[in-house]
Amino acid sequence: MTLALALAFLAAAPQAEKRVQELLPRLQSEKAQDRERAMREIRDIARKDRDACRKALPEIVRLLKDPETRVRRAAVEAAGYAGARDALPEIRLLLKHEEEDLREEAAEALGRLRDRDSLEDLAALLKDRESDVRSKAVEALGEIGAKDATPRILELLKDPESDVRKNAAEALGRLGAREAIPALVELLRDKVTDVRNDALEALEELASREDAPHFLPLLKDPDPGVRRRGVKLLERADAKSAYPEILGLFADEDRDVRRAAFEAIVAARIPESVPKVVELLRHDKREARWVAAEALGYLRAAEAIGPLEDFLKEEKDARLREAAKKALDRIRKAPD
């Protein structure tokens, strides 16, 4: 946090506390709408400044038993953001409430409060009939660090609802569940973009060199998005043994895949890759020659000077010759 932001935060804190104090009488209102609105405003304040809501904690706990569902929902949300640990016993009871919305909000709040005493009840919600409840329950288990729930979370990677699959993937990444790697790799082919992205992020958290065999088949997938993710995972896993397969993607039909392969080879800086990249200067595909020329410049390999000079003499494409000139310039300017 910069000094300016810190000073702004300190200046706003008294105003937030004052506003909470002003809202307290409205929590006693006979009108449910007023109680709900006041509680939601306190929730919003708690999102930015939990300490400003300390005086509201008793009211938050009290309104968890409000006769109106919408007020109880607002109180559960506020409890999670405000750190109302005195509310935990009542929130745990709501995990078994007949109303879906209350089960959902209770699961989310318990995750925010990192309540390990609710792990079994949260795990039971992974089979809830409502997908929103399953989604919040698996998210909470990931936040709390419920490693023992991994087998049950793995099952949700096949849930019919995309939000559930997405949150299950994220939870497995948080839990460091390496046993989930094969299933997460399969999820990279999910039809929903957000699910694929969360599976990739989870795999990036879990990936190590020994996982290369799981990722290599992705480079031959018909979907360019999957091929690109495969490159990223092999790069993340520091799988230098995979560079020949990654080099093969310099000629890929998809621009983003070629770029991912280029970035992976340049980042790895494997001396043994230079001769293979030089060979690609003679590839029949223009795109492969272009990426190869660029890569040799960033690899700053002195042994590529001769091949690049020959390339300049033979290549007819002006843009490719320009790429070769830039590569030679980078190599010649590189420190010995």
C-alpha positions as CSV (number, residue, x, y, z in Angstrom):
1,M,0.0,0.0,0.0
2,T,1.4,3.4,-1.0
3,L,1.6,6.2,1.6
4,A,-1.1,8.1,-0.2
5,L,-3.5,5.1,-0.1
6,A,-2.6,4.5,3.6
7,L,-3.4,8.1,4.5
8,A,-6.7,7.9,2.5
9,F,-7.7,4.7,4.3
10,L,-6.9,6.2,7.7
11,A,-9.0,9.3,6.9
12,A,-11.9,7.2,5.7
13,A,-12.0,4.9,8.8
14,P,-13.6,7.4,11.2
15,Q,-16.3,8.1,8.6
16,A,-17.0,4.4,8.1
17,E,-17.4,3.9,11.9
18,K,-19.7,7.0,12.1
19,R,-21.8,5.6,9.3
20,V,-22.1,2.2,11.0
21,Q,-23.2,4.0,14.2
22,E,-25.9,5.8,12.2
23,L,-27.1,2.5,10.8
24,L,-27.5,0.7,14.1
25,P,-31.0,2.2,14.9
26,R,-32.3,1.1,11.5
27,L,-31.4,-2.4,12.3
28,Q,-34.1,-2.2,15.0
29,S,-36.7,-0.9,12.5
30,E,-40.1,-2.7,12.4
31,K,-39.8,-2.7,8.6
32,A,-37.9,-5.6,7.2
33,Q,-36.9,-3.6,4.2
34,D,-35.1,-1.0,6.4
35,R,-33.3,-3.8,8.4
36,E,-32.2,-5.4,5.2
37,R,-30.9,-2.2,3.6
38,A,-29.0,-1.2,6.7
39,M,-27.5,-4.6,7.0
40,R,-26.4,-4.7,3.4
41,E,-24.8,-1.3,3.8
42,I,-22.9,-2.6,6.8
43,R,-21.8,-5.5,4.7
44,D,-20.5,-3.2,2.1
45,I,-18.6,-1.2,4.7
46,A,-17.1,-4.5,6.1
47,R,-15.8,-5.4,2.7
48,K,-13.5,-2.4,2.9
49,D,-13.0,-2.0,6.6
50,R,-13.9,-4.9,8.9
51,D,-12.8,-3.0,12.0
52,A,-15.3,-0.2,11.4
53,C,-18.1,-2.7,11.9
54,R,-17.2,-3.9,15.4
55,K,-20.1,-2.2,17.1
56,A,-22.5,-3.8,14.7
57,L,-21.4,-7.4,15.5
58,P,-24.1,-8.0,18.2
59,E,-26.8,-6.8,15.8
60,I,-25.4,-9.1,13.1
61,V,-25.7,-12.1,15.4
62,R,-29.2,-11.1,16.5
63,L,-30.5,-10.7,13.0
64,L,-29.4,-14.1,12.0
65,K,-32.6,-15.2,13.7
66,D,-34.8,-12.5,12.0
67,P,-38.2,-13.7,10.9
68,E,-37.6,-12.4,7.4
69,T,-35.4,-14.5,5.1
70,R,-34.0,-11.6,3.2
71,V,-32.8,-10.0,6.5
72,R,-31.2,-13.2,7.6
73,R,-29.4,-13.5,4.3
74,A,-28.1,-10.0,4.6
75,A,-26.9,-10.7,8.1
76,V,-25.1,-13.9,7.0
77,E,-23.3,-12.0,4.3
78,A,-22.3,-9.2,6.7
79,A,-21.1,-11.8,9.3
80,G,-18.7,-13.3,6.7
81,Y,-17.2,-9.9,5.8
82,A,-17.2,-8.5,9.3
83,G,-15.4,-11.5,10.8
84,A,-18.3,-12.1,13.2
85,R,-17.0,-15.4,14.8
86,D,-19.7,-15.2,17.5
87,A,-22.1,-15.9,14.8
88,L,-20.6,-19.2,13.8
89,P,-22.9,-21.5,15.7
90,E,-26.0,-19.9,14.1
91,I,-24.5,-19.8,10.6
92,R,-23.6,-23.5,10.9
93,L,-27.3,-24.3,11.6
94,L,-28.2,-22.5,8.4
95,L,-26.3,-25.0,6.3
96,K,-29.2,-27.4,6.9
97,H,-32.0,-24.8,6.4
98,E,-34.7,-25.7,3.9
99,E,-34.2,-22.5,2.0
100,E,-31.6,-22.7,-0.7
101,D,-30.5,-19.0,-0.4
102,L,-29.7,-19.4,3.3
103,R,-27.7,-22.6,2.7
104,E,-25.8,-20.8,0.0
105,E,-25.0,-17.7,2.0
106,A,-24.1,-19.7,5.0
107,A,-21.5,-21.8,3.1
108,E,-19.9,-18.6,1.6
109,A,-19.7,-16.9,5.1
110,L,-18.2,-20.0,6.7
111,G,-15.5,-20.0,4.0
112,R,-14.7,-16.4,4.6
113,L,-14.5,-17.1,8.4
114,R,-12.3,-20.1,7.7
115,D,-14.4,-22.2,10.1
116,R,-12.9,-25.7,10.3
117,D,-15.6,-26.9,12.6
118,S,-18.1,-26.8,9.7
119,L,-16.0,-29.0,7.3
120,E,-18.2,-32.1,7.5
121,D,-21.4,-30.1,7.1
122,L,-19.9,-28.2,4.1
123,A,-18.8,-31.5,2.5
124,A,-22.3,-32.8,2.9
125,L,-23.5,-29.9,0.8
126,L,-21.4,-31.0,-2.2
127,K,-24.4,-33.3,-2.9
128,D,-27.0,-30.6,-2.4
129,R,-29.8,-30.6,-5.0
130,E,-29.2,-27.0,-5.8
131,S,-26.1,-26.2,-7.9
132,D,-25.5,-22.7,-6.3
133,V,-25.3,-24.4,-2.9
134,R,-22.8,-27.0,-4.2
135,S,-20.8,-24.2,-5.8
136,K,-20.5,-22.2,-2.6
137,A,-19.8,-25.2,-0.5
138,V,-16.8,-26.4,-2.7
139,E,-15.5,-22.8,-2.8
140,A,-15.7,-22.6,1.0
141,L,-13.8,-26.0,1.4
142,G,-11.1,-24.6,-0.7
143,E,-10.8,-21.4,1.3
144,I,-10.7,-23.3,4.6
145,G,-8.1,-25.8,3.3
146,A,-10.1,-29.0,3.6
147,K,-7.6,-31.4,2.1
148,D,-9.6,-34.4,3.4
149,A,-12.5,-33.4,1.2
150,T,-10.4,-33.8,-2.0
151,P,-12.0,-37.1,-3.2
152,R,-15.5,-35.6,-2.9
153,I,-14.4,-32.4,-4.6
154,L,-12.9,-34.4,-7.5
155,E,-16.3,-35.8,-8.2
156,L,-17.6,-32.2,-8.9
157,L,-15.3,-31.8,-11.9
158,K,-18.0,-33.7,-13.7
159,D,-20.9,-31.7,-12.3
160,P,-23.5,-30.7,-14.9
161,E,-23.3,-27.1,-13.8
162,S,-20.3,-25.0,-15.0
163,D,-20.0,-22.9,-11.9
164,V,-19.6,-26.0,-9.8
165,R,-16.9,-27.4,-12.1
166,K,-15.2,-24.0,-12.1
167,N,-15.1,-23.7,-8.3
168,A,-14.1,-27.3,-7.8
169,A,-11.1,-26.8,-10.1
170,E,-10.1,-23.7,-8.1
171,A,-10.5,-25.4,-4.8
172,L,-8.3,-28.3,-5.9
173,G,-5.6,-25.9,-6.9
174,R,-5.8,-24.2,-3.5
175,L,-5.6,-27.5,-1.7
176,G,-2.5,-28.5,-3.6
177,A,-4.3,-31.7,-4.7
178,R,-1.7,-33.2,-7.1
179,E,-3.9,-36.3,-7.4
180,A,-6.3,-34.1,-9.3
181,I,-3.9,-33.4,-12.2
182,P,-5.2,-36.0,-14.7
183,A,-8.8,-34.9,-14.1
184,L,-7.9,-31.2,-14.4
185,V,-6.1,-31.9,-17.6
186,E,-9.3,-33.3,-19.0
187,L,-11.2,-30.2,-17.8
188,L,-9.0,-28.1,-20.2
189,R,-11.3,-29.4,-22.9
190,D,-14.5,-28.2,-21.1
191,K,-16.9,-26.3,-23.4
192,V,-17.1,-23.4,-20.9
193,T,-14.3,-20.9,-21.1
194,D,-14.3,-20.0,-17.4
195,V,-14.1,-23.6,-16.4
196,R,-11.1,-24.1,-18.7
197,N,-9.4,-21.0,-17.3
198,D,-9.8,-22.1,-13.7
199,A,-8.6,-25.6,-14.6
200,L,-5.5,-24.1,-16.1
201,E,-4.8,-21.9,-13.1
202,A,-5.2,-24.9,-10.8
203,L,-2.7,-26.9,-12.9
204,E,-0.3,-24.0,-12.9
205,E,-0.4,-24.1,-9.1
206,L,0.2,-27.9,-9.1
207,A,2.6,-28.5,-12.0
208,S,6.1,-29.9,-11.6
209,R,8.6,-31.5,-14.0
210,E,7.3,-35.0,-13.3
211,D,3.9,-34.0,-14.7
212,A,5.2,-33.5,-18.3
213,P,3.7,-36.8,-19.5
214,H,0.2,-35.5,-18.5
215,F,0.7,-32.3,-20.5
216,L,2.5,-33.4,-23.6
217,P,-0.6,-34.9,-25.3
218,L,-2.2,-31.5,-25.1
219,L,0.2,-30.2,-27.7
220,K,-1.5,-32.4,-30.3
221,D,-5.1,-31.6,-29.4
222,P,-7.3,-30.4,-32.3
223,D,-8.3,-27.3,-30.2
224,P,-5.7,-24.5,-30.5
225,G,-6.7,-23.3,-27.0
226,V,-5.8,-26.6,-25.5
227,R,-2.5,-26.7,-27.4
228,R,-1.7,-23.3,-26.0
229,R,-2.5,-24.3,-22.5
230,G,-0.4,-27.4,-22.9
231,V,2.6,-25.2,-23.8
232,K,2.0,-22.9,-20.8
233,L,1.8,-25.9,-18.5
234,L,5.0,-27.4,-19.8
235,E,6.7,-24.1,-19.4
236,R,5.3,-23.7,-15.8
237,A,6.5,-27.2,-15.0
238,D,10.0,-26.3,-16.3
239,A,9.8,-29.4,-18.5
240,K,12.9,-28.8,-20.6
241,S,12.7,-32.3,-22.0
242,A,9.6,-31.2,-23.9
243,Y,11.3,-28.5,-26.0
244,P,11.5,-30.6,-29.2
245,E,7.7,-31.0,-29.1
246,I,7.2,-27.3,-28.3
247,L,9.5,-26.3,-31.2
248,G,7.2,-28.2,-33.5
249,L,4.5,-25.7,-32.7
250,F,6.4,-22.9,-34.3
251,A,4.6,-24.0,-37.5
252,D,1.2,-24.2,-35.8
253,E,-1.7,-22.8,-37.8
254,D,-2.8,-20.8,-34.8
255,R,-1.0,-17.5,-34.0
256,D,-1.5,-17.7,-30.3
257,V,-0.1,-21.2,-30.1
258,R,3.0,-20.1,-32.1
259,R,3.4,-17.2,-29.7
260,A,3.1,-19.4,-26.7
261,A,5.7,-21.8,-28.1
262,F,8.1,-18.9,-28.9
263,E,7.8,-17.5,-25.4
264,A,8.4,-20.9,-23.8
265,I,11.5,-21.6,-25.8
266,V,12.9,-18.1,-25.2
267,A,12.1,-18.3,-21.5
268,A,13.8,-21.7,-21.1
269,R,17.0,-20.6,-22.8
270,I,18.1,-24.1,-23.5
271,P,21.4,-24.1,-25.5
272,E,20.5,-27.4,-27.1
273,S,17.4,-25.9,-28.7
274,V,19.4,-23.4,-30.9
275,P,20.3,-25.9,-33.6
276,K,16.7,-27.0,-33.8
277,V,15.5,-23.4,-34.1
278,V,18.1,-22.8,-36.8
279,E,16.6,-25.8,-38.8
280,L,13.2,-24.1,-38.7
281,L,14.6,-21.2,-40.7
282,R,14.3,-23.6,-43.7
283,H,10.7,-24.6,-42.9
284,D,8.3,-24.5,-45.7
285,K,5.8,-22.6,-43.6
286,R,6.4,-18.8,-43.5
287,E,5.1,-18.6,-39.9
288,A,7.6,-21.1,-38.7
289,R,10.5,-19.3,-40.3
290,W,9.3,-16.0,-38.8
291,V,9.0,-17.3,-35.3
292,A,12.4,-19.1,-35.6
293,A,14.1,-15.9,-36.6
294,E,12.6,-13.9,-33.7
295,A,13.5,-16.7,-31.3
296,L,17.1,-16.8,-32.3
297,G,17.4,-13.1,-31.6
298,Y,16.0,-13.4,-28.1
299,L,18.1,-16.5,-27.5
300,R,21.2,-14.3,-28.4
301,A,23.0,-17.4,-29.7
302,A,26.2,-16.5,-31.5
303,E,26.2,-19.7,-33.4
304,A,23.0,-18.5,-35.2
305,I,24.7,-15.5,-36.8
306,G,25.9,-17.5,-39.9
307,P,22.5,-19.2,-40.5
308,L,20.7,-15.9,-40.1
309,E,23.0,-14.2,-42.6
310,D,22.3,-17.0,-45.1
311,F,18.6,-16.6,-44.4
312,L,18.9,-12.9,-45.3
313,K,20.4,-13.8,-48.6
314,E,17.9,-16.4,-49.5
315,E,14.5,-15.3,-48.0
316,K,12.3,-13.3,-50.3
317,D,9.7,-12.1,-47.8
318,A,10.6,-8.6,-46.7
319,R,9.0,-8.9,-43.3
320,L,10.9,-12.1,-42.5
321,R,14.2,-10.5,-43.6
322,E,13.4,-7.6,-41.2
323,A,12.9,-10.1,-38.4
324,A,16.3,-11.7,-39.2
325,K,18.0,-8.3,-39.2
326,K,16.6,-7.5,-35.8
327,A,17.7,-10.9,-34.5
328,L,21.2,-10.4,-35.7
329,D,21.3,-7.0,-34.1
330,R,20.2,-8.4,-30.8
331,I,22.8,-11.2,-31.0
332,R,25.6,-8.8,-31.9
333,K,24.7,-6.4,-29.1
334,A,24.5,-9.1,-26.5
335,P,27.3,-9.1,-23.9
336,D,29.9,-11.9,-24.3
